[in-house]
Amino acid sequence: MAKADKNVHKEYHDKQYGFPIHDDNELFCRLILEINQAGLSWDIILKKQETFRKAYHNFDIKTVAAYKEKDRERLLSDAGIIRNRLKVNAAIENAKTILQLKKESGSFKNWLDSNHPKTKEEWMKLFKKTFKFTGGEIVNEFLMSTGYLPGAHTADCPIYTKVLKAKPAWNKK
């Protein structure tokens, strides 16, 4: 792995992976990045995350939910992101779903919090029922990377205690 690749991974590992996310747009961002990683290396996604952010209007949920066919075509022709129709459609449909969840729960984060704790299998069933393009590994990584499932770091990892300190008291596992 090249030095630049290691730095991208180290930055993600040390400052994002496993830490709670409080902003709905950033939670949506992580979900979309995890969906786009399916079948590819996380390295590719980390290198493209800024172009994803630009292409998806900084992952603004309302904006993405309102995308029309011209936006879909723009995304499918953008070489800076993953040009997969199923993944692009999932981003748009999942933004619409999150808007509905926000109406019902106040925010995407509140919806996640109100369903916590669940086992990995329970989460997978819920996500499969609620969202598009959310298979087991996508759900597992999304929830682990946002602190809802344990396993992002082992107890001997120097970041482990930082992640624990960042979690709300009800989620300290």
C-alpha positions as CSV (number, residue, x, y, z in Angstrom):
1,M,0.0,0.0,0.0
2,A,1.4,3.4,-1.0
3,K,2.1,6.0,1.7
4,A,-0.8,8.2,0.6
5,D,-3.1,5.2,0.9
6,K,-1.8,4.4,4.4
7,N,-2.4,8.1,5.4
8,V,-6.0,8.0,4.2
9,H,-6.6,4.8,6.1
10,K,-4.9,6.0,9.2
11,E,-6.9,9.2,9.2
12,Y,-10.2,7.3,8.8
13,H,-9.2,4.7,11.4
14,D,-8.0,7.2,14.0
15,K,-10.7,9.9,13.6
16,Q,-13.8,8.4,12.1
17,Y,-14.1,4.6,12.3
18,G,-16.3,3.6,15.3
19,F,-16.9,7.1,16.5
20,P,-20.5,8.2,16.9
21,I,-21.9,10.6,14.2
22,H,-24.4,13.1,15.4
23,D,-25.3,14.9,12.2
24,D,-28.0,13.3,10.0
25,N,-26.3,14.3,6.7
26,E,-23.0,12.7,7.9
27,L,-24.8,9.5,8.9
28,F,-26.4,9.5,5.4
29,C,-22.9,10.1,3.9
30,R,-21.5,7.1,5.8
31,L,-24.5,4.9,4.6
32,I,-24.0,6.0,1.0
33,L,-20.2,5.4,1.2
34,E,-20.8,1.9,2.7
35,I,-23.3,1.1,0.0
36,N,-20.9,2.2,-2.7
37,Q,-18.1,0.1,-1.2
38,A,-20.0,-3.1,-1.9
39,G,-17.9,-5.2,-4.2
40,L,-15.0,-2.8,-4.1
41,S,-12.2,-2.0,-1.7
42,W,-12.7,0.6,1.1
43,D,-9.5,2.2,-0.2
44,I,-11.3,3.2,-3.4
45,I,-14.1,4.8,-1.5
46,L,-11.8,6.7,0.9
47,K,-9.9,8.1,-2.1
48,K,-13.2,9.2,-3.7
49,Q,-15.0,10.5,-0.7
50,E,-14.5,14.2,-1.5
51,T,-15.8,13.7,-5.1
52,F,-18.7,11.8,-3.6
53,R,-19.4,14.7,-1.3
54,K,-19.3,17.2,-4.2
55,A,-21.4,14.9,-6.5
56,Y,-24.1,14.4,-3.8
57,H,-24.3,18.0,-2.7
58,N,-22.4,17.4,0.6
59,F,-24.9,14.6,1.3
60,D,-27.7,17.0,2.0
61,I,-30.6,14.6,2.6
62,K,-33.3,17.0,1.3
63,T,-31.4,17.9,-1.8
64,V,-30.6,14.2,-2.7
65,A,-34.2,13.2,-2.0
66,A,-35.3,15.8,-4.6
67,Y,-33.0,14.5,-7.3
68,K,-34.7,14.1,-10.7
69,E,-33.7,12.0,-13.7
70,K,-31.1,14.7,-14.8
71,D,-29.4,14.3,-11.4
72,R,-29.4,10.6,-11.8
73,E,-27.8,10.9,-15.2
74,R,-25.2,13.4,-13.9
75,L,-24.2,10.9,-11.2
76,L,-24.0,8.0,-13.6
77,S,-21.6,10.0,-15.8
78,D,-19.4,11.3,-13.0
79,A,-16.1,9.4,-13.1
80,G,-15.2,10.7,-9.6
81,I,-17.7,8.4,-8.0
82,I,-19.0,4.8,-8.4
83,R,-21.2,4.8,-11.5
84,N,-23.6,2.0,-10.6
85,R,-27.3,2.6,-11.3
86,L,-28.4,0.4,-8.4
87,K,-26.2,2.3,-6.0
88,V,-27.2,5.8,-7.3
89,N,-30.8,4.8,-7.1
90,A,-30.3,3.5,-3.6
91,A,-28.8,6.9,-2.5
92,I,-31.8,8.8,-3.8
93,E,-34.4,6.4,-2.5
94,N,-32.7,6.1,0.9
95,A,-32.6,9.9,1.2
96,K,-36.4,9.9,0.7
97,T,-36.7,7.2,3.4
98,I,-34.6,9.2,5.8
99,L,-36.8,12.2,5.3
100,Q,-39.8,10.1,6.3
101,L,-37.8,8.7,9.3
102,K,-37.0,12.3,10.3
103,K,-40.8,13.2,10.3
104,E,-41.5,10.2,12.5
105,S,-38.5,10.3,14.8
106,G,-37.2,13.8,14.6
107,S,-33.9,12.8,13.0
108,F,-32.1,9.8,11.4
109,K,-29.9,9.7,14.5
110,N,-33.0,9.5,16.8
111,W,-34.4,6.7,14.7
112,L,-31.1,4.8,15.0
113,D,-30.9,5.6,18.8
114,S,-34.5,4.4,19.3
115,N,-33.7,1.1,17.7
116,H,-30.5,0.6,19.7
117,P,-29.5,-1.9,21.0
118,K,-30.2,-4.6,18.6
119,T,-28.2,-7.6,17.5
120,K,-26.5,-7.5,14.1
121,E,-29.2,-9.9,12.8
122,E,-32.0,-7.6,14.1
123,W,-30.4,-4.6,12.6
124,M,-29.9,-6.3,9.2
125,K,-33.6,-7.2,9.2
126,L,-34.6,-3.7,10.0
127,F,-32.3,-2.1,7.4
128,K,-33.4,-4.6,4.7
129,K,-37.1,-3.7,5.5
130,T,-36.4,0.1,5.6
131,F,-33.6,0.9,3.0
132,K,-32.5,-0.1,-0.5
133,F,-29.2,-1.9,-1.2
134,T,-28.4,-2.7,2.4
135,G,-27.1,-6.3,2.6
136,G,-25.5,-7.8,5.7
137,E,-22.0,-6.5,5.2
138,I,-23.1,-3.0,4.4
139,V,-25.4,-2.8,7.5
140,N,-22.6,-4.3,9.7
141,E,-20.0,-1.9,8.5
142,F,-22.3,1.1,8.7
143,L,-23.3,0.3,12.2
144,M,-19.8,-0.6,13.4
145,S,-18.3,2.5,11.8
146,T,-20.9,4.7,13.5
147,G,-20.6,3.1,16.9
148,Y,-23.9,1.2,17.0
149,L,-22.3,-2.2,16.8
150,P,-19.0,-3.2,18.6
151,G,-15.9,-4.3,16.8
152,A,-14.5,-1.3,15.1
153,H,-11.4,-1.5,17.3
154,T,-10.0,-4.1,19.6
155,A,-9.2,-3.4,23.2
156,D,-5.5,-3.3,22.4
157,C,-5.9,-0.6,19.7
158,P,-4.9,2.9,21.0
159,I,-8.1,4.4,19.5
160,Y,-10.4,2.0,21.4
161,T,-10.6,4.1,24.6
162,K,-11.1,7.3,22.5
163,V,-14.1,5.7,20.8
164,L,-15.5,4.5,24.2
165,K,-15.2,8.0,25.6
166,A,-17.0,9.5,22.6
167,K,-20.0,7.2,22.9
168,P,-23.1,8.2,24.9
169,A,-23.3,6.4,28.3
170,W,-26.1,4.1,27.0
171,N,-23.9,2.8,24.2
172,K,-20.7,1.9,26.0
173,K,-20.0,-1.6,24.7
